[in-house]
Amino acid sequence: MLVRFVAAALIGWAVIELTLYVVICRHKAVPVEVMQCVIKAIPLIIGIVMLAKADAIAEWVSDKLDL
């Protein structure tokens, strides 16, 4: 459950950050740079991968904490 929450938080954070970047660029009449969007989308990609592999990641973390 915690892994899914972290993944959802990463996705939400990335969406908000990308949206704010585009809105600010449009407000300042500055072109939106693709590289900035790619960099700001990294947490989004990580969050989607975490959601897809949530069970495996949760099991891996559980195994690491058991020592």
C-alpha positions as CSV (number, residue, x, y, z in Angstrom):
1,M,0.0,0.0,0.0
2,L,2.8,2.4,0.8
3,V,4.5,1.7,-2.5
4,R,1.3,2.6,-4.4
5,F,1.0,5.8,-2.3
6,V,4.6,6.8,-3.1
7,A,4.0,6.1,-6.8
8,A,0.7,8.1,-6.8
9,A,2.5,11.0,-5.0
10,L,5.3,11.0,-7.6
11,I,2.8,11.0,-10.4
12,G,0.8,13.8,-8.8
13,W,3.9,15.9,-8.1
14,A,5.1,15.5,-11.7
15,V,1.8,16.5,-13.1
16,I,1.5,19.6,-11.0
17,E,5.1,20.6,-11.7
18,L,4.7,20.1,-15.5
19,T,1.4,22.0,-15.5
20,L,2.8,24.9,-13.5
21,Y,5.9,25.1,-15.8
22,V,3.7,25.3,-18.9
23,V,1.3,27.8,-17.3
24,I,4.2,30.1,-16.2
25,C,5.9,29.8,-19.7
26,R,2.6,30.8,-21.3
27,H,2.0,33.6,-18.9
28,K,5.5,35.0,-19.5
29,A,5.2,34.4,-23.3
30,V,8.3,32.3,-23.2
31,P,8.5,29.1,-25.4
32,V,8.2,25.8,-23.5
33,E,11.5,24.0,-23.7
34,V,11.3,20.3,-24.4
35,M,14.3,19.4,-22.3
36,Q,12.7,21.0,-19.2
37,C,9.6,19.1,-19.8
38,V,11.5,15.8,-20.1
39,I,13.4,16.5,-16.9
40,K,10.2,17.4,-15.0
41,A,8.6,14.2,-16.3
42,I,11.1,11.9,-14.8
43,P,9.1,11.5,-11.5
44,L,6.0,10.7,-13.6
45,I,7.8,7.9,-15.4
46,I,9.2,6.5,-12.2
47,G,5.7,6.7,-10.6
48,I,4.1,4.8,-13.5
49,V,6.8,2.1,-13.3
50,M,6.3,1.8,-9.6
51,L,2.6,1.4,-10.0
52,A,3.1,-1.3,-12.6
53,K,5.6,-3.2,-10.4
54,A,4.1,-2.3,-7.0
55,D,3.8,-5.9,-5.8
56,A,7.4,-6.8,-6.8
57,I,8.8,-3.6,-5.2
58,A,6.8,-4.1,-2.0
59,E,8.1,-7.7,-1.7
60,W,11.7,-6.6,-2.4
61,V,11.5,-3.9,0.3
62,S,10.0,-6.4,2.7
63,D,12.8,-8.8,2.0
64,K,15.4,-6.1,2.5
65,L,13.9,-5.0,5.8
66,D,13.7,-8.5,7.2
67,L,17.5,-8.9,6.9
